[in-house]
Amino acid sequence: MDRVMKLASERAVVVFTLSPCCMCHTVERLFRDQLGVNALVHELDQDPRGKEMERALLKMLGRGPSVPIVFIGGKLVGGTNRIMSLHLGGELVPMLKSAGALWL
């Protein structure tokens, strides 16, 4: 869990993914293409300790699926459903601004 938290604090927005995950790509594209956020994307299946980190993320969430998992400002926000709900509800952009990920 220490490694997850260290990575989660490296940038204003950090997304933990698996490379073949379509919902992971959806969240990545939302941040990059629609919101212009330069998120740090960490593909767990490309990391030798990825399985260990995936278990830690699942434990932090308390339920599945374990990816994508988004941290904003070093804090766990959640997965696809949470990010999309925040976005559609107009709460995601202010959260990103507060974390220093957007300067709009």
C-alpha positions in Angstrom: 0.0 0.0 0.0 3.0 2.3 0.6 4.0 2.1 -3.0 0.4 2.9 -4.2 0.3 6.0 -2.0 3.8 7.1 -3.1 2.7 6.8 -6.8 -0.6 8.5 -6.0 1.1 11.6 -4.7 3.5 12.0 -7.7 1.1 14.1 -9.7 -2.2 16.0 -9.3 -4.1 13.2 -11.0 -3.0 9.5 -11.0 -4.8 6.7 -12.7 -4.1 3.1 -12.0 -5.0 0.9 -14.9 -4.6 -2.4 -16.7 -3.5 -2.0 -20.4 -6.3 -4.2 -21.9 -9.1 -2.6 -19.8 -11.6 -0.6 -21.9 -13.0 1.4 -19.0 -9.5 2.4 -18.1 -9.0 3.8 -21.6 -12.3 5.7 -21.2 -11.2 7.4 -18.0 -7.8 8.1 -19.4 -9.3 9.8 -22.5 -11.8 11.8 -20.4 -8.9 13.3 -18.5 -6.5 13.8 -21.5 -8.8 14.5 -24.4 -11.8 16.2 -22.9 -10.4 17.9 -19.8 -6.8 18.5 -20.9 -5.4 16.9 -17.7 -1.9 15.4 -17.9 -2.6 12.5 -15.5 0.1 10.0 -14.5 -1.2 6.6 -15.8 0.3 3.6 -14.1 -0.4 0.3 -15.9 -0.4 -2.3 -13.2 0.2 -5.2 -15.7 3.4 -3.5 -16.8 4.8 -3.3 -13.2 6.6 -6.3 -11.6 4.7 -5.4 -8.3 1.4 -4.7 -10.1 -0.5 -7.6 -8.6 0.5 -6.6 -5.2 -0.6 -3.0 -5.9 -3.9 -4.2 -7.4 -4.7 -6.1 -4.2 -3.9 -3.0 -2.2 -6.2 -0.8 -4.4 -9.0 -3.3 -4.0 -8.5 -3.3 -0.3 -8.6 0.5 -0.2 -11.8 0.5 -2.3 -13.5 -2.3 -0.3 -15.1 -3.7 -3.5 -14.3 -4.3 -7.2 -13.4 -3.8 -9.9 -9.8 -2.8 -8.9 -9.2 -0.6 -12.0 -9.4 2.1 -13.1 -8.7 3.8 -9.8 -8.2 7.5 -9.7 -6.4 9.7 -7.2 -6.8 13.4 -7.3 -4.6 15.6 -5.1 -3.2 12.4 -3.5 -6.6 11.3 -2.4 -8.5 8.2 -3.6 -11.6 9.3 -5.6 -12.7 6.0 -7.0 -13.3 4.2 -10.2 -15.2 4.8 -13.5 -18.6 5.2 -12.0 -17.5 7.7 -9.4 -15.4 9.7 -11.9 -18.2 9.8 -14.5 -20.8 10.8 -11.8 -18.6 13.6 -10.6 -18.0 14.8 -14.2 -21.7 14.7 -15.2 -22.6 16.4 -11.9 -20.2 19.3 -12.5 -18.0 18.4 -9.5 -15.0 16.9 -11.3 -13.6 20.1 -12.8 -13.6 22.1 -9.5 -11.9 19.1 -7.8 -9.2 19.1 -10.5 -8.7 22.8 -10.2 -8.4 22.5 -6.5 -5.7 19.9 -6.9 -3.8 22.0 -9.4 -4.5 19.8 -12.4 -6.5 22.5 -14.3 -5.8 26.2 -14.7 -9.1 27.2 -16.5 
